[in-house]
Amino acid sequence: MTLTAGAESDAVASAAPLQSVYRPARPVDLLRTVGVLRRGPNDPTTVIDGPVLWRAVRTPSGVATLALRESSGEIRATAWGVGASHALDTVPDLCGASDDDDGFDASLHPVIADSARRHPSLRLTRTGQVFDALACAIIEQKVTGLQAFGAWRHLVSRFGERAPGPTPRPMFAAPPPAVWRSIPSWAWHRAGVEPSQSKTIARSAERGASIERALLASPDGPARDRVLTSLPGIGIWTSAETRIRALGDADAVSIGDYHLAHEVGYALAGARTDDDGMLELLAPWAGQRQRVIRLILASGMREPRRGPRLAPEDHRRR
């Protein structure tokens, strides 16, 4: 019997899932490690449903859904779809297998020492999905998290591909570069994305494959920054955010972030600071600065709010 394209897709989606068990060399806090990839509570690519973390991913073989559950020190993974096998291969990196904390000294500051003691299983995740991370970071440029998360949800749900399997709610893998390039201007506008951001994504998508090859071949943070900031509309903040998600870069610092310098200053010096002050405070941990930031965020220490939150701006006509 020959299946039509639609029937073949349905057959793949309903096929028995693939399963594997990852036994990390060190304990992994699954939700703190991989959950950082979720862009808001309604992210169509990442869902946390109780103890299970779901990911909709695009692999070289096609779209897959990955469900991860931590159990007795093991990560049990189940995957659906044509890309299921490839998705299972990514589980170790997602759970921090490539995360190298050699030389990291938490004892240099009591806040970091305490957070490291309370969160010994926090690892830095690595997706390997460079363009997904880059597009997401561009959408987040100079807007509030609420605006960025809403735009990401709208665009991925509209132009991404439905994830297979028994997902807890409809999930979608982010579109490939060719689809990002084809999104019409009215759709960007409806999502609340400014023309400068949409043009940056479209221009970057033209070089999506070459960007990924160059970035993965770059030996360190400065070289990775040079690759990304060579693209029009990409600065050091966007580069750092991309490196953090796609490469698990332990030294990436999001310079220019609206809140980060204040949070780091408050945690390490008891007072807010600017980007230069943040870099000075993080200097003792050169090579591991993103790890320090993650431990600060995990510590729960937050600078008291001094005024109203930044209000979202919406320039769309009703």
N, C-alpha and C positions, 0 to 999 in steps of 0.2 A: 504494500500500500504506500502511495506517495502522499506526503503531507503537504498542504499548502503552507505558505509562509506564516500565516496567522495560527494555523493549527500546530505547526512546528514550535512556534513561540510558546503556545499554551502548554505543549507537551514538556518543553524544557522547564517552564515555570513550575509544573506540577511534579516533576521528577523527584525521586528521592534525594534528599540533601546529602552533601558530603560532610564528614565529621573528622575532627582531629583533636588531639590533646597536646597542649604546649606546657612543658614543665620547665619553668624559668629557673636559672641558676640561683636567683635571689627572689624573694617574695615580691609580688607586684600588686599594688593597689589599682585594680583595673579601672574603677570609675574616676579616680583622680588622675590617672595616667592618660587614658584614652578619652575620657569624658571632656577634657579640655578642648577637643576638636568640635564639640557641639556649639553651634552659633545660635544661641537662644533656645528657649524651651520648645519651640515649634520648628526646629531645623528639620527639613525633609531628608537630609542625608544622615543624620545621627540622632538616635532616639535612646533615651535611658528609660527602661521599663522595669522598675524594681531592680533586681540584681543583674539584669541582662542589658548589655549594651549592643545596640543594633547599628550597623553601618551599611549604607547603600554606596557601592563603589563601582567605578568603571575600570575594567582591567583590559589588558591587551586582547583577551579572548571575548570580552563583552561585559555586560553589567552583571553584578552579583550582589547578593545580600549576605551579610556576615553577622552572626549573633554570637556574642562572647559572654561567658559566665565564669566567674572565679569560684573555684570549689577546692577546698583543702590544699591550697598552694598550687593548684593547677588551673590553667585557663582552658576551658572546654569550648571549642569553636564548632559552629555549624554554618554551612554556606549553601546557598541556593543559586541556580542560574548557570548560564554558560561560562561565566568567569569564576565559578565556585572554587576550582582547584587553585587558581592563581590567588584568589582572595585568602584562602587558607595559608598559602605560602607567606603572606604578609603579616600574619599574626605575631610572630616573634618581634619584628620591628615595631609594630603598633604597641606592643607591650614593653618596649624599652630594651630589647636585646642588644641594640647597637649603642645604647646609652653608656658612655664612658665617663665615670666620675673620678678617674685616677687623678690624684693630686688635690682633690677637693677637701678643704679643711673647714668644717662647720664650726669649729671651736673659736674661730676668729671673732665671732660676735655672739653674745648670749641669745639674741632673738633667733639667729640662724641655728645655733646649737640646739635650742629648745624645739624648734620646728622640725629639724632633722631627726631628733629623738622621737618626736610624736608621729612623724610621717616617714618611717624608714623605708616604706615600700613605694614611695613616689618615684616614678621614673619619667624620662622624657620620651614621648612618643615620636615616631617617624612614619609618615604615610607614604613617602615617595611620590606623591601626586603633586608635582610642582605646579602645573597650571591651575588646578583646582584651588590650591592655596593662594596663588597669585591673584586669581580673579576675586576670591573672597576678600583678600586684603585690600584690593583696589576699591571694592564696594564700601569698605569700612573707612576709607580715607576721609578725614575731616567731618565726620557726621557722628551722631550719637549711636550707641549700640542698638537702641530700639529701631532707629531708621535702617541701619545696616542689616540687622537680622531680618527685618520685614522685607527688604529688597532682595536679599539672598533667597528667602523662602519663596517669594513671588516668582523670581526668575528661574530658579531650579525646578520648582513645581510645574511651571509653564513650559520650559524648554528642555528640561532634563528627561531622563528615561525612567519609567516606572520600575521599581525594584521588585524582583520576584520573591516568592516565599510568603510565609504567614506573618508578615510584619504587623506590629501592634497597631499601626495606622498606615495610611498610604505613604510610601517613601519613594524618593527619587534620587538617582545618581546625577551628579552635576554634568552639564553638557560638555562635550569635547570642544576644543578650540574652534573647529569649523562652525559649530552651531553658535557659539558666542559671537562669532563674526557676523552671523546672519540675523541676529536679533534686530528687529526694526526699531526705529527711533521712538515710535509711540509706546512700545513695550517698555523701553528703558524709562520713559517719562512716567508711565503708569506705575512702575515700581518705585519711583522716587529717586532714581539715580541721575545725577547731574551729567550733562553732556561731556564734561571733561573726563569723568570717570568712565563713561561708556566708550568714549573714543580711545582711552588708554587700554581698556580691555580688548577692544577690537584690534588695535595696532599690535598689542602683545600677542594676540591669538594668531596673527600672521606668522609669527616666529615661534609658535608654541613648542614645536619639536626641538628646534635648535636651542631654545632657552633651556629646556629640560636637560638636554645632553651637556651643555656647557656648565650648568649649575651642578649637576651630579659629578662632573669631572673636576670641579674646582676644589682645591685642597683645603681652603680655610675661609673664615668669615670675610676678610677683606676682598678676597678673590670673588666670592659669591656676591658681595655687594657690587663689585665692578660689573659683573654680568648683568645683574638686575637693574642697576641704576643707569646702565647704558640705554635702557628703553625710555622713550619719552613718557613723562608722567609718573615715573617710578622713582621714589626717593628712598632715603635710608630707613624710614619707618616701615614702608611697604616691604622693602627688602627683608628687614628683620622679621616681620610677621610671617612672611613666606618661608624663610629659613626655619623658623620655630616649628611650623606645622609640617612642612614637607620633609625637612631634613633632621629634625630633632636637634637643632644646633644648640649646644650647651652654652655657647657664649653670646648668642644674639641678644641685643638690647634694643627695644623699640624706642629710639630717640625721637622726641616730638610727640609722644603720647600725651593725651590731655590729663591723665591722672597718674601715670606711672612714677614720674619723678617725685611727686608729692608723697606717694605711698612708700617708696623706697627711703626717702628722706625721713619720714616720720618713724619708720621701723628701725632704721640704723642710726639716726642722729636725734630723734625726738622732735624734729621740726621739718616742715616742708622745704624742698629745695628745687632747683631748676635742673635742666639736663646736664649741665657741666658739673653741678654738685653731685648728681646721681652717679655720674661716671667716676668721680673721685671716690665716692663711698664704695662703689663696687670694684674699684681697682685691685684690692687685695685678692680678689677671686678671679683675676684675669684667666680666661679660658673656660670659666664655669659661671659666668654672670647670669645666664638665663636660669640656671639651677637655683641660684640665690633668690632671684625674683620669684620663681615658683614656690620656694619655701616661705618667702615673705607672704605671698598671697594665701598659701595654705595655713599660715599661722593664725589667720583671722584678725590680725592687727590692722586696723584701719584708722586713718586720720579722721578726726571728727569733722563732720560737714560744717562749713563756715557760711554757707548761703544756699540759694536755690540751685538745683541741678541745671546743667546746660539744657535749655529748651530746644526740642527738635524744630528745625525750620523746614517748612513745606512750601515750595514755590510753584507747585502745580495749580493750575486753574481748576476750580470745582465745576 
